Amino acid sequence: MNGTQTLLAIKVSLGGGFVDMIDLETFGSIPRGILAVLLLCGAAWSVGMWLCKVVNFWANSRLDQTLLCIPLGLTLIGLAGLILGTVGVLETQRPVWFLVALALLGIPNFCKSWKQLVHWKLLASLKSWKLLASGPMLLTLGPALCYPTGWDELVYHQVLPQRWLADGWPAFYEDLPYSGFPSLMEILCWMVAPIEFVIAPRLLNWAIWWLAFAIVYRLLRRDVSELTALVLGAAFCFSPIVLVIGANCYVESVILLYAAAMLLALPMTFASGARGEELMRGAVILAILASGIVAVKLTGLVFALMPLFWYAIRSWPNFRLSRESIRIVAVYSAAFLVICLPFYVRPWLATGNAFYPYFSRWFSDDPALIAMSEYHHTIGDSPFGIRNATVFLTAPILLAFDHALYDGSFGWQFVLLCVLGALAIRKYAWSEHRNDLIARVGLACGLYVFWFATSQQARFAVPMALAITWTAALALKRLAARSVQLLQWLLLTTMTISLPWVNAGYYFGSWETVWGMWSWRTYVTDGTGEEYMRLLAAIDLFTPTDAKLLMLLEHRTFYVPRKCVVGTPFFQSKLFKSPDQMSDEASLLALIRSEEVSFVILAKQPVGPDKSPQWWERMEPLYDTLARCAANGSVNILWSSSEYLLIAVHASSTSNGN
């Protein structure tokens, strides 16, 4: 019998069942979460408006101006929070007062523009089909008002603001490699965490998602009628995978917001005939938006090239490398680097690797760091998708329906959007507007190639799908009214068929929980699993309140009612720097005690998406060694379930006889 089988065979009676874990019913606050998001959005609008005044950039409409000001402001607030937080200025409640001060600065601008923003004619112009859009908005709001249950949420998206709030600054944690990410979204959530940190991150993600929808609608409205723009936007934003990123704390919602904002701003900033200072102002605005994407994820670097590509194509064939074009590129590049570099300087100062936990070979020869990096590259190069020439041509079709292959899908309407994109090429290839076509198609193709060559998950293809939707609008612009009506019905029909009806209970159940028909404990149990909740209850029952836990192969720490660190080998590089520490009893116990850990949580099998078969085999010695320690009394197994073990580690190597 090997170590894993030995541990699986051990059964411990609870002798009376479970006690209630932490009081989930008062853990979060919906009113405070709403207040936190409103404060952040108000501060972002205020900062964005002042920025536009400084650079003298104004959109064609008040609505577009407002929509662009919020992502601009979010980027600058995140940058300020990163810098001020790192130097120790923003502690305890200070981030909140900082946001309040920024929001108050926007009062003069609001007093000047509120009549245009809240004009009775705007309300009177709303048609019945526009009001129908409020239905999906209210339905999708339910999960945004609920506690987090997704893997990424419980591992780091909401854990980092929680830990930063306790420590007073955006620190790097060696046991949680994701704390070395650029982390714009997490920094924003940390800044509102003193108000609320349970509901607020999800609600902020939902607000960003709907703001992106509004920007997409305004973007499409330039080419097609109001109704057609709404249908096209809904076909994209209500696709299964985009609904998923809107219902959880996936940062792809933030990337979608910035990508849509860049596309909305491009024609204004790099418009045909624009010259001199006007182009310089546009370069600054686009640089801030592009840096916002890169401040979320390293893969956002591909978006940094978008404005330069657009500028070159729209000026073709008159484009030439002149003094003016060099100045534009220089201004854009300088502004981009100034804003996004601090997000990478933080992990570089903390770890010596600006792209932590990736590319460690570029920055270190430490075997533990390199192994950790290889592990994350392996799980990042997910098992989803197929890379060959045939699939390269058929992937857009497979993305429409093959959920298992890409961990999500865009619905059957995506096939129709691709067809419309191809039709746009046919109708504009030889027209006077072909530069616009080339820019859109080139952008879509570039994003598609980048996605296909990297991690082939559907949510990472959202910007590419947006570019295809934008290209499809060109085709509808040239079609007869009757054909457009037919296509509208086809888009709505395929969108309706493709809606994730299986998740309807999730949306309605979320609202039922919000209204008190279900307890928060029931909601979290349904989202995380009964075994996980039993583990939390066992921790509360068997460990003292001042205990420190070591989490092995279970990384969801948000609800753990004790201080804890993640120690999974290869996932992090602080612990288990050599294989000997997993296979030798004395070395293993010494390592655990060096962390002042008195209890160990061990998952009997890897859980969640962060796993790989070959790396799992390399962790097997850890199970064997813990089994031997349990056999000789060096550790005690306090509790066991079908998925977890709770292990007590003695203060010394001498067994206490239990």
Secondary structure as GFF3:
##gff-version 3
##sequence-region A 1 658
A	DSSP	alpha_helix	3	9	.	.	.	ID=ss1
A	DSSP	three_ten_helix	24	26	.	.	.	ID=ss2
A	DSSP	alpha_helix	30	55	.	.	.	ID=ss3
A	DSSP	alpha_helix	62	86	.	.	.	ID=ss4
A	DSSP	alpha_helix	94	105	.	.	.	ID=ss5
A	DSSP	alpha_helix	107	117	.	.	.	ID=ss6
A	DSSP	alpha_helix	120	124	.	.	.	ID=ss7
A	DSSP	alpha_helix	128	131	.	.	.	ID=ss8
A	DSSP	alpha_helix	134	144	.	.	.	ID=ss9
A	DSSP	alpha_helix	151	152	.	.	.	ID=ss10
A	DSSP	pi_helix	153	157	.	.	.	ID=ss11
A	DSSP	alpha_helix	159	167	.	.	.	ID=ss12
A	DSSP	three_ten_helix	177	180	.	.	.	ID=ss13
A	DSSP	alpha_helix	184	192	.	.	.	ID=ss14
A	DSSP	alpha_helix	200	221	.	.	.	ID=ss15
A	DSSP	alpha_helix	226	237	.	.	.	ID=ss16
A	DSSP	alpha_helix	240	247	.	.	.	ID=ss17
A	DSSP	alpha_helix	252	269	.	.	.	ID=ss18
A	DSSP	alpha_helix	276	294	.	.	.	ID=ss19
A	DSSP	three_ten_helix	298	300	.	.	.	ID=ss20
A	DSSP	alpha_helix	301	304	.	.	.	ID=ss21
A	DSSP	alpha_helix	306	314	.	.	.	ID=ss22
A	DSSP	alpha_helix	323	351	.	.	.	ID=ss23
A	DSSP	three_ten_helix	360	362	.	.	.	ID=ss24
A	DSSP	alpha_helix	367	380	.	.	.	ID=ss25
A	DSSP	alpha_helix	389	401	.	.	.	ID=ss26
A	DSSP	alpha_helix	403	406	.	.	.	ID=ss27
A	DSSP	alpha_helix	413	428	.	.	.	ID=ss28
A	DSSP	alpha_helix	434	453	.	.	.	ID=ss29
A	DSSP	three_ten_helix	458	461	.	.	.	ID=ss30
A	DSSP	alpha_helix	462	478	.	.	.	ID=ss31
A	DSSP	alpha_helix	481	498	.	.	.	ID=ss32
A	DSSP	three_ten_helix	501	503	.	.	.	ID=ss33
A	DSSP	alpha_helix	504	514	.	.	.	ID=ss34
A	DSSP	alpha_helix	520	528	.	.	.	ID=ss35
A	DSSP	alpha_helix	530	542	.	.	.	ID=ss36
A	DSSP	beta_strand	548	552	.	.	.	ID=ss37
A	DSSP	beta_strand	563	566	.	.	.	ID=ss38
A	DSSP	alpha_helix	580	583	.	.	.	ID=ss39
A	DSSP	alpha_helix	585	594	.	.	.	ID=ss40
A	DSSP	beta_strand	599	603	.	.	.	ID=ss41
A	DSSP	alpha_helix	613	631	.	.	.	ID=ss42
A	DSSP	beta_strand	635	640	.	.	.	ID=ss43
A	DSSP	beta_strand	644	649	.	.	.	ID=ss44
###
